[in-house]
Amino acid sequence: RAGVPAVPVPVTADQPFWAARLAAVGAGTGPVPFRALAEEEGAPDLLAEAVARAVREPAHRAAATGIARRMAAEDGAGEVLKAVENGG
């Protein structure tokens, strides 16, 4: 929503799905496994490289900015309200 590239670090539940979606639409790097950050000796370098890729590659910023614009134009709450009022 902020329009900046992301470095997803999925931990549990649906986070791996959304991390993969971020990467698929180009608004972030590929997911950095939490386990790799928690257990590997080179974890700081792994995370630093992912952050560097996120800010260095203009395509990530362009995708994130475009998605933020589309989200700002949506009335998500209004659509939910309509669905609830119409019974689903």
N, C-alpha and C positions, 0 to 999 in steps of 0.2 A: 504494500500500500504506500510505502514511502518513496517508491520509485528508485531504489538503490539496489544494486546486485546483492545477492545473499550467498552465504557459505553455510549450507544446511548441515547440521550434525544431528541426524535422527537418533533418538534413544529408544522410543517405545511406541506402541499402538499404531496410529496411522501416520506417524512422522516419516517413516521410510517412503510411503506412498507420496506424500506431499514434497519431500525432498527430491524424489525422482521427477515429479511434475515441474518443480522449479528448474531443474536441469534441462528437462525436455523442451520447455518453452524458451530456454536461453537466459532466464533471469537470474541464474546463479550457477555456481560451479557444480560439479558432480558431488554427491553426498560424501562427507568425511565420516567414516564410521566412528561412533563414540568409543567403541572398544579400542580402536587404534589410538585414540587420544589418551585413553585411560591406562593403557598397558605398554605402549611402545616407547622406547627410549628417545626416538626422534620425533615425538609427538609435537613439540613446539615448532619444529621445522615443517612438519606436515601441515599444520594449521596455518602457519605463516605463508607457505606456498599457495594454499587455497585462497587466502585473503588477497595475496598479490595478484593471482589470476583474476579474481573477481573485480578488482579495481583497474587492472591493466588492460583488460580486453574490452574495447568499446562496445562490442556486441552485447555483452552482459548488461551494461548500463542502458543501452537503447531498448533492449527487451523489457527490462524492469520499468523504465519510464513509460513505455507504451502500455504495459499492463496496468500501471498505476492510473494512467489517464482513463482507461476503460473502466476500471473499478470505481473511479470518482464519478463517472457518468451513470453508474448503475444505482437504482434505488432498491437495494437488496432487502431492506426492512419492509418497504412498501410491497414488494412481491411476496414476501412471507405473509404479511397481513392479508393480502388478497387470497392467498392459498388457504389460510386458516378460516377466513370468512366464507369461502366457497366450499368448505368441508374437505380440503385436501387438494 
